[in-house]
């Protein structure tokens, strides 16, 4: 499933092992496209999304189902 961001989000950045990097944040921009990956979550979120954008601060993000509904819309 693919989702489009409808509300900008500021999130902490994580390293390759899923640990937050102190004092480093990035943005998920409105209009960015993400694909849901149900193979497993790295940091305990309900939903794992992989970025389909070349200019994104994140390769992937995780969030609760509530945050997904508030910040993204299903497009495919």
C-alpha positions in Angstrom: 0.0 0.0 0.0 1.2 3.5 -0.8 0.5 6.6 1.3 0.9 10.4 0.7 1.8 12.7 3.6 -0.9 15.3 4.2 0.6 17.0 7.3 4.3 17.9 7.8 5.9 16.0 10.6 9.2 16.6 12.5 10.7 13.3 13.8 13.9 12.3 15.5 16.4 10.6 13.3 17.5 7.0 14.0 20.7 5.1 13.2 20.8 1.8 11.2 20.0 -0.1 14.3 16.9 1.8 15.1 18.3 3.9 18.0 17.5 7.6 18.1 20.4 9.9 17.3 20.5 12.6 20.0 19.5 16.1 18.9 19.0 15.1 15.2 15.6 15.7 13.6 14.2 15.6 10.1 11.0 16.4 8.3 8.4 14.4 6.5 7.1 16.8 3.9 3.5 17.2 2.6 3.1 15.4 -0.7 5.9 12.9 -0.1 5.0 9.3 -1.0 5.6 6.3 1.2 5.1 2.5 0.9 3.9 0.3 3.8 6.2 -2.6 4.7 4.5 -5.2 6.8 7.6 -7.5 7.1 8.5 -6.2 10.6 9.0 -3.0 12.5 12.4 -1.9 13.8 11.5 0.5 16.6 8.2 -0.8 17.8 5.8 1.3 15.8 2.5 -0.1 14.6 3.2 0.8 10.9 6.5 0.9 9.0 6.7 3.1 5.9 9.6 3.2 3.4 10.3 6.4 1.6 9.8 6.6 -2.2 11.3 10.1 -2.4 14.9 11.0 -3.4 15.0 14.2 -1.3 13.6 12.9 2.0 15.3 13.2 5.4 14.3 9.6 6.1 14.7 6.2 4.4 11.9 4.8 6.6 9.7 5.9 9.5 7.5 4.1 12.0 4.4 5.4 13.8 1.1 4.4 15.5 -2.0 3.7 13.5 -3.4 6.9 14.9 -0.5 9.0 13.6 -0.8 7.3 10.2 -4.5 8.3 10.0 -3.8 11.9 11.0 -0.8 12.5 8.7 -1.2 10.3 5.7 -3.8 9.3 3.1 -3.9 6.0 1.3 -3.3 6.5 -2.5 -2.8 2.9 -3.8 
